[in-house]
Amino acid sequence: MIKDLLLTQLTDIHATMVSVHERNQELDMRAWITKLADQSCGTVACICGWQSLGSLDNFPIAKYWAEVPHHLGGVAWRVSDDLDNSCFKVFGDSYLVEAIYDADMEGRREHAKASELFSEDDLNRSHLNKEEPTALEAANFVALCIKKVKTYEQ
């Protein structure tokens, strides 16, 4: 089934966000990127950054990128590329995943609206309405996205 990879990736992201929350860590890039790494990433709401430190088994582009010497910011970008590719295969666009990882609140909210998958109540989720959502808020939104993907009929 074409949705399987996207669901697996979202499940991995959810588990990573739960783990970040349980360790009382922030989504802030400064919490995961090393001083020696390229400091220019600053995007993907650090959700992809945290995933770049976790399991990449279901993120083929990022896994390849991580196996050669590159900075974490580059691997994080590849996580977002993998998510975009999987989402595009299911929905014909990447709005759903961009609502998860966009670096700014307005972008996350606009992508969620553009996906046409979310109700008005869904659009009021804190992940879409806070400039700096917590890992738990991100995990809760990703869980909602998993439900949306599961119930989506192609």
C-alpha positions as CSV (number, residue, x, y, z in Angstrom):
1,M,0.0,0.0,0.0
2,I,1.3,3.4,-1.0
3,K,0.5,5.0,2.4
4,D,2.6,2.5,4.4
5,L,5.9,4.3,4.1
6,L,4.4,7.6,5.1
7,L,2.6,6.0,8.1
8,T,5.9,4.4,9.2
9,Q,7.8,7.6,8.9
10,L,5.1,9.5,10.8
11,T,5.2,6.8,13.5
12,D,9.0,7.2,13.7
13,I,8.6,11.0,14.0
14,H,5.9,10.6,16.7
15,A,8.2,8.2,18.7
16,T,11.1,10.6,18.5
17,M,8.9,13.5,19.7
18,V,7.6,11.5,22.6
19,S,11.2,10.6,23.5
20,V,12.3,14.2,23.3
21,H,9.4,15.1,25.6
22,E,10.2,12.4,28.1
23,R,13.8,13.6,28.3
24,N,12.6,17.1,28.9
25,Q,14.4,18.4,25.8
26,E,13.4,21.3,23.6
27,L,12.7,21.3,19.8
28,D,15.2,24.2,19.6
29,M,18.0,23.5,17.1
30,R,20.6,24.5,19.6
31,A,19.6,21.5,21.7
32,W,20.7,19.0,19.1
33,I,23.2,20.5,16.7
34,T,26.9,20.4,17.6
35,K,29.1,23.5,17.7
36,L,31.2,22.0,14.8
37,A,28.2,21.4,12.6
38,D,26.8,23.8,10.1
39,Q,24.7,26.3,12.1
40,S,22.7,27.4,9.1
41,C,19.9,24.9,9.2
42,G,17.4,26.7,11.5
43,T,14.4,25.2,9.8
44,V,12.2,22.2,9.8
45,A,11.1,23.1,13.3
46,C,13.9,20.9,14.5
47,I,11.5,17.9,14.3
48,C,13.5,16.6,11.4
49,G,16.7,17.5,13.3
50,W,15.8,15.3,16.2
51,Q,14.9,12.6,13.8
52,S,18.3,12.9,12.1
53,L,19.7,11.7,15.5
54,G,17.3,8.8,15.7
55,S,16.4,5.9,13.5
56,L,16.7,6.6,9.8
57,D,15.7,3.2,8.6
58,N,12.5,4.5,7.0
59,F,14.1,7.6,5.6
60,P,16.2,6.4,2.6
61,I,17.6,9.7,1.4
62,A,18.5,10.8,4.9
63,K,20.0,7.3,5.8
64,Y,22.3,7.5,2.7
65,W,23.2,11.1,3.6
66,A,24.0,10.1,7.2
67,E,26.3,7.3,6.0
68,V,28.7,9.7,4.3
69,P,30.3,12.5,6.3
70,H,27.8,15.4,6.3
71,H,26.6,17.8,9.0
72,L,23.4,17.1,10.9
73,G,21.6,20.0,9.3
74,G,22.0,18.3,6.0
75,V,20.7,15.0,7.3
76,A,17.7,16.9,8.8
77,W,16.9,18.4,5.4
78,R,17.0,14.9,3.9
79,V,14.5,13.7,6.5
80,S,12.2,16.5,5.3
81,D,12.9,15.4,1.7
82,D,11.9,11.8,2.5
83,L,8.7,13.0,4.2
84,D,7.9,15.3,1.2
85,N,8.4,12.5,-1.3
86,S,6.2,10.0,0.7
87,C,3.5,12.6,1.3
88,F,3.4,13.6,-2.4
89,K,2.9,10.0,-3.4
90,V,-0.2,9.8,-1.2
91,F,-1.7,13.2,-1.6
92,G,-0.1,14.8,-4.7
93,D,1.4,17.5,-2.5
94,S,3.4,17.8,0.7
95,Y,1.2,20.1,2.7
96,L,0.5,17.5,5.5
97,V,4.1,17.0,6.4
98,E,5.0,20.7,6.0
99,A,2.3,21.4,8.6
100,I,4.5,19.2,10.9
101,Y,7.9,20.6,10.3
102,D,7.7,24.1,8.9
103,A,9.9,26.4,10.9
104,D,7.3,29.1,11.6
105,M,3.8,29.0,12.9
106,E,2.2,30.8,9.9
107,G,3.8,28.3,7.6
108,R,2.6,25.3,9.6
109,R,-0.9,26.6,9.8
110,E,-1.1,27.6,6.1
111,H,0.1,24.2,5.0
112,A,-2.4,22.5,7.3
113,K,-5.2,24.6,5.7
114,A,-3.9,23.9,2.2
115,S,-4.0,20.2,2.8
116,E,-7.8,20.4,3.3
117,L,-7.5,17.5,5.8
118,F,-8.1,19.4,9.0
119,S,-11.3,20.7,10.7
120,E,-11.4,24.1,12.3
121,D,-10.9,22.4,15.7
122,D,-7.8,20.6,14.3
123,L,-6.5,24.0,13.0
124,N,-6.6,25.3,16.6
125,R,-4.0,22.8,17.8
126,S,-1.1,24.4,19.6
127,H,1.4,23.0,17.2
128,L,-0.1,25.2,14.5
129,N,-0.6,28.2,16.7
130,K,2.6,28.6,18.7
131,E,5.8,30.0,17.4
132,E,7.8,27.4,19.4
133,P,5.7,24.3,20.0
134,T,6.8,21.7,22.5
135,A,7.8,18.2,21.7
136,L,4.6,16.9,23.2
137,E,2.5,19.4,21.1
138,A,4.4,18.2,18.1
139,A,3.8,14.5,19.0
140,N,0.1,15.2,19.5
141,F,-0.1,16.8,16.1
142,V,1.8,14.0,14.4
143,A,-0.6,11.5,16.0
144,L,-3.5,13.5,14.5
145,C,-1.7,13.4,11.1
146,I,-1.3,9.6,11.4
147,K,-5.1,9.3,11.9
148,K,-5.7,11.6,8.8
149,V,-3.4,9.4,6.6
150,K,-5.0,6.2,7.8
151,T,-8.5,7.4,7.0
152,Y,-7.6,9.1,3.7
153,E,-9.1,7.4,0.6
154,Q,-7.0,7.8,-2.6
